[in-house]
Amino acid sequence: MILCDNLVIRCRTHRYVSWSTILGSVAIVALNAPICAAAQSAPDSTVGRRRIQPLPALGSAPETGLQFGATVLAVVDRPAMDHARPASLIATAIRSTKGQTRVSLEGEHWTRQNGRRVNALLAWQKFPLPFYGVGDSTAADDKEIFTPKGVEAIAGVQQRVRGHWYATGGIRFVDQSITPDSVGVLRERTLTGSDGGRLVELSIGALRDSRDNLFAPQRGTFAQLTYTHNDDALGSPFQYDRVRIDARHYRTLTGTHVVAAQLLLLGVSGDTPFDQLALVGGGDIMRGYARGRYRDQRFAAAQVEYRSPIVHRLGLVAFAGAGTIGRSWDTLTDARLLPTFGGGVRLQIDPRQRTAVRVDFGRGRDNSSGLYIGFNQAF
């Protein structure tokens, strides 16, 4: 059994799933350690190691309820002489108890010496989601349900410039319809994007990545600046811009005790669809809030996580953070502070790649909380 997510092999779970169910699932994962369907590690440095893992998928999130399906994960370790990160291909089919369906295929490939990374995603989904309005003061009673249905395709490239520095570029295409499933402002069609439509986003950026591992870094830095533009000249009815700054640092204290920190800044401007605004919540940052519980044009958040090994493949984490969301950068200083804190467990699946199953419980403001099951670390 394994757990998967929309985009980066992560899943989240809702608090109504019992601890016995979660821990039972984790135990099954441990007993069914990775199935290798190809060559094992070879002494020849010119030969890579390939592993194919077809596994059931289980997960949940406050906005989805229980999720179930299947995942096929293929990982190819590059030959030792290439000094490159592994390539991966993930096929996922997920269905939730709230009527959500997502089918996706994604992969990434690294060239020698990690000089270039190429990644791609193709997905189809019909995914009912909650909408509470725009701003940081929306009430739980304002909740509406809407259903986006359509396809998404992403292609990107990351090219080394010098040392740990990379230039990035990409394109994202979304073509979807949106159906309001409850009475509210979305049914009035007054918000930008409430009918759905087509997005054609072009992005460029700069990245510094000195992490020692992709799945569970113990040291190093990841810092990325990305500028995205959606242009009506490319066939989209919208024109907007997005700037994203994502900075992370990892430090080993003793042994494999690790402290990880992340700062995230996100701003959008222009004719931005309501579902493309900055969102609070999810299984990676601002754990404890349902994804999209708050949304607006500017968002700032930070979190710190302590990761500690316990015994054999089992470890514990504790995390805390906070975020603010508002109409402009100036308003963030006066916006409501949205705290988040919690803890979780980690069960390592593949010591070589440091892949693991994670179970986190987070709490936020106004008695919000969430239980998250995922694959690999939150960040």
C-alpha positions in Angstrom: 0.0 0.0 0.0 1.2 3.5 -0.8 -0.1 7.0 -0.6 -0.1 9.5 -3.4 -1.2 13.0 -4.3 -2.1 15.2 -7.2 1.3 16.4 -8.3 4.3 15.5 -6.2 3.6 12.1 -4.7 2.0 13.4 -1.5 -1.4 12.8 0.0 -3.3 14.3 2.9 -5.9 12.8 5.2 -9.0 14.1 7.0 -9.3 13.8 10.8 -12.3 11.4 10.7 -10.0 8.6 9.6 -9.2 6.6 12.7 -5.7 6.3 14.0 -6.0 2.5 13.9 -6.8 2.6 10.2 -3.8 5.0 9.6 -1.3 3.0 11.6 -2.6 -0.2 10.1 -2.0 1.2 6.6 1.5 2.3 7.6 2.2 -1.2 8.9 1.1 -2.7 5.6 3.5 -0.4 3.8 6.4 -1.5 5.9 5.6 -5.2 5.4 5.2 -4.7 1.6 8.5 -2.9 1.1 9.3 -1.7 -2.4 8.8 -4.3 -5.1 11.7 -4.2 -7.6 10.7 -5.4 -11.0 13.9 -5.0 -12.8 17.7 -4.9 -12.3 19.1 -4.7 -8.8 22.1 -2.5 -8.0 25.0 -3.7 -10.1 28.7 -3.4 -9.2 29.4 -2.0 -12.6 29.3 1.9 -12.3 27.9 2.1 -15.9 24.6 0.3 -14.9 21.7 1.9 -13.1 19.1 0.4 -10.8 15.5 0.3 -11.8 12.5 -0.3 -9.6 8.8 -0.5 -10.5 6.3 -0.4 -7.7 2.6 -1.0 -8.4 0.8 -0.3 -5.2 -2.7 0.5 -3.9 -3.2 4.1 -2.8 -5.0 5.5 0.2 -5.3 9.0 1.5 -7.6 11.8 2.5 -7.9 15.5 3.1 -10.3 17.9 4.7 -11.5 19.0 1.2 -11.7 15.5 -0.3 -12.6 13.0 2.4 -11.2 9.5 2.0 -9.3 8.9 -1.3 -8.5 5.5 -2.8 -7.0 4.2 -6.0 -3.8 2.9 -7.4 -0.3 4.1 -8.1 2.6 2.8 -10.2 5.9 4.3 -9.3 9.0 3.7 -11.4 12.3 5.0 -10.2 15.5 4.7 -12.2 18.8 5.3 -10.4 21.4 6.7 -12.8 24.7 4.9 -13.1 27.2 5.9 -10.4 29.5 7.4 -13.0 26.8 9.9 -14.0 26.5 11.4 -10.5 22.8 12.2 -11.3 19.6 12.2 -9.3 17.2 9.3 -10.1 14.6 9.6 -12.9 10.9 8.8 -12.0 7.6 8.1 -13.7 4.4 8.0 -11.7 0.9 6.9 -12.9 -2.0 7.6 -10.5 -5.7 7.0 -10.5 -7.6 8.4 -7.4 -11.3 8.4 -6.4 -12.6 10.1 -3.3 -15.7 9.6 -1.2 -16.8 13.2 -2.1 -17.0 12.2 -5.8 -13.6 13.5 -6.9 -11.6 11.7 -9.6 -8.1 12.4 -10.8 -6.0 10.4 -13.2 -2.4 11.6 -13.9 0.9 10.7 -15.4 4.0 12.6 -14.5 7.8 12.2 -14.6 11.1 13.8 -14.4 14.6 13.1 -15.9 18.0 14.4 -14.8 21.1 14.5 -17.1 24.7 13.7 -16.1 26.0 15.7 -13.1 22.4 17.0 -12.6 23.0 19.5 -15.3 19.5 19.6 -16.6 16.1 18.4 -15.3 13.1 17.9 -17.6 9.7 17.3 -16.1 6.1 16.8 -17.4 2.6 16.2 -16.1 -0.6 15.2 -17.8 -3.8 14.9 -15.8 -7.6 14.8 -16.0 -9.8 15.5 -13.1 -13.4 16.1 -11.9 -12.8 17.5 -8.5 -15.5 19.2 -6.3 -13.9 21.7 -3.9 -15.0 24.1 -1.3 -15.0 27.9 -1.7 -15.4 30.3 1.3 -14.9 33.6 -0.5 -12.0 35.9 -0.8 -10.0 37.4 2.1 -8.9 36.3 5.6 -12.2 36.9 7.4 -14.5 34.5 5.6 -16.7 32.4 7.8 -17.2 28.6 7.7 -20.9 29.2 7.0 -19.9 30.9 3.7 -18.8 27.5 2.3 -19.9 26.8 -1.3 -19.0 23.8 -3.5 -17.8 24.0 -7.1 -16.7 21.3 -9.5 -13.8 22.0 -11.9 -13.6 19.4 -14.7 -11.0 19.2 -17.4 -7.4 18.5 -18.3 -4.0 19.9 -17.1 -0.6 19.6 -18.8 2.7 20.9 -17.6 6.2 20.8 -19.1 9.3 22.3 -17.6 13.0 22.5 -17.8 15.7 23.3 -15.3 19.2 24.1 -16.7 22.3 24.4 -14.6 24.0 27.8 -15.0 26.8 27.4 -12.5 27.4 25.3 -9.5 24.1 24.9 -7.6 22.4 27.7 -9.7 19.8 26.9 -12.3 17.6 28.8 -14.8 14.0 27.4 -15.1 11.3 27.7 -17.7 7.9 26.1 -18.3 4.4 26.1 -19.6 1.2 25.1 -18.0 -2.0 24.4 -19.9 -5.4 24.0 -18.2 -8.8 23.6 -20.0 -11.7 23.2 -17.6 -15.3 23.9 -16.9 -16.6 24.9 -13.5 -20.0 23.9 -12.2 -21.4 25.6 -9.0 -22.9 22.9 -6.9 -24.5 25.1 -4.2 -26.2 28.5 -4.0 -23.8 31.5 -3.7 -21.6 34.0 -5.5 -20.2 31.3 -7.8 -23.7 30.6 -9.2 -24.1 34.3 -9.9 -21.1 34.1 -12.2 -19.7 37.4 -10.9 -16.2 36.2 -10.0 -13.5 36.0 -12.6 -13.1 32.4 -13.7 -16.4 31.2 -12.3 -17.3 29.7 -15.7 -13.9 28.0 -16.0 -12.0 28.5 -19.2 -8.5 28.0 -20.6 -5.2 28.9 -19.0 -1.9 29.1 -20.8 0.8 30.0 -18.3 4.4 30.7 -19.3 7.0 30.8 -16.5 10.7 31.7 -16.0 12.8 31.7 -12.9 16.0 31.2 -11.0 16.8 28.4 -8.6 19.5 27.4 -6.2 19.4 23.8 -5.1 22.2 22.3 -2.9 20.0 19.7 -1.2 21.7 16.4 -0.5 18.5 14.4 -1.3 15.2 15.1 -3.2 12.9 13.2 -0.9 14.2 13.9 2.6 17.0 16.5 2.7 19.3 16.6 5.7 21.4 19.5 4.7 21.5 22.2 1.9 19.3 24.9 0.5 16.5 25.2 -2.0 15.6 28.7 -3.1 13.4 29.5 -6.1 12.0 32.6 -7.7 9.4 32.1 -10.4 7.5 34.6 -12.5 4.4 33.3 -14.4 2.4 35.1 -17.0 -1.0 34.0 -18.4 -1.6 35.7 -21.7 -4.9 36.1 -23.7 -2.8 36.3 -26.8 -2.1 32.5 -26.4 -5.8 31.7 -26.4 -6.7 32.3 -22.7 -9.6 34.6 -21.8 -7.5 35.8 -18.8 -4.4 37.9 -18.4 -2.6 37.9 -15.1 0.9 37.5 -13.5 2.1 35.5 -10.5 5.4 35.8 -8.5 6.4 33.0 -6.2 9.4 32.9 -3.8 10.0 29.5 -2.1 13.1 29.3 0.2 14.0 26.3 2.3 17.0 25.4 4.4 18.0 22.1 6.0 20.5 21.5 8.8 21.6 18.3 10.5 22.0 18.7 14.2 23.5 15.3 15.3 23.2 12.0 13.4 20.0 12.2 11.4 18.3 14.8 13.6 17.3 17.5 11.1 15.8 21.0 11.4 14.0 22.3 8.2 12.7 25.7 7.6 10.6 27.2 4.8 9.5 30.7 3.7 6.9 31.1 1.0 5.7 34.4 -0.7 3.1 34.4 -3.4 1.5 37.3 -5.2 -0.9 37.5 -8.2 -2.2 40.5 -10.1 -4.4 41.2 -13.1 -7.4 39.3 -14.3 -6.9 36.3 -12.1 -9.5 33.5 -11.9 -10.7 32.9 -8.3 -9.3 29.3 -8.3 -5.8 30.6 -9.2 -5.5 33.1 -6.3 -3.1 32.5 -3.5 -4.5 29.7 -1.3 -4.1 28.9 2.4 -4.0 25.3 3.5 -2.8 21.9 2.3 -0.5 19.1 3.2 2.8 20.8 2.6 2.5 24.3 4.2 -0.2 25.7 6.5 -1.1 22.2 7.6 -4.3 22.3 9.8 -6.3 24.4 7.2 -8.3 22.9 4.4 -6.8 23.9 1.0 -8.5 27.1 -0.1 -10.0 27.9 3.3 -8.6 31.4 2.7 -7.6 33.0 -0.6 -6.5 36.4 -1.9 -3.9 38.1 -4.1 -1.0 38.1 -1.6 0.2 35.3 0.7 3.1 35.0 3.1 3.9 31.9 5.2 6.8 30.4 7.2 7.2 27.1 9.0 9.9 25.2 10.9 10.0 21.4 11.3 12.1 19.2 13.6 12.7 15.7 12.3 14.0 13.0 14.7 14.7 9.3 14.2 13.3 7.0 16.9 14.1 3.4 16.1 15.0 1.5 12.9 12.8 3.1 10.1 10.5 5.0 12.4 10.8 8.7 13.1 8.9 11.7 14.6 8.5 15.3 13.6 7.1 18.5 15.2 6.3 21.6 13.2 5.0 25.1 13.7 4.4 28.1 11.5 2.1 31.0 10.5 0.8 32.8 7.5 -1.1 35.9 6.4 -3.2 36.6 3.3 -4.5 39.9 1.9 -5.2 42.1 -1.0 -1.8 43.7 -1.2 1.6 43.4 0.4 0.9 46.4 2.6 -2.2 44.8 4.0 -0.4 41.7 5.2 1.1 43.5 8.2 -2.5 44.2 9.4 -4.0 40.9 8.3 -5.1 38.2 10.7 -2.3 35.9 11.7 -3.0 32.3 10.9 -0.9 30.0 13.1 -0.3 26.3 12.5 1.3 23.6 14.6 1.4 19.9 15.0 3.4 16.7 14.7 3.6 13.4 13.0 5.4 10.1 12.3 7.6 8.9 9.5 8.1 5.3 8.3 11.0 4.9 5.9 10.3 2.7 2.9 13.6 2.9 0.9 16.6 3.8 3.0 18.7 4.3 -0.2 16.4 7.1 -1.5 15.0 8.1 1.9 11.5 7.7 0.7 8.9 7.4 3.5 5.3 7.4 4.5 4.3 10.4 6.6 1.3 10.9 8.9 0.8 14.4 10.3 -1.8 16.1 12.4 -2.0 19.9 12.3 -4.1 22.5 14.0 -4.9 26.1 13.0 -7.0 29.1 14.0 -10.7 28.9 14.8 -10.5 25.2 15.8 -9.5 24.1 12.3 -7.4 20.9 12.1 -6.4 18.2 9.6 -4.9 14.8 9.6 -2.6 14.2 6.6 -1.1 11.0 5.2 1.6 11.4 2.5 4.6 10.1 0.7 7.9 11.8 1.7 8.4 14.9 3.7 6.0 17.9 3.6 8.8 20.1 2.2 
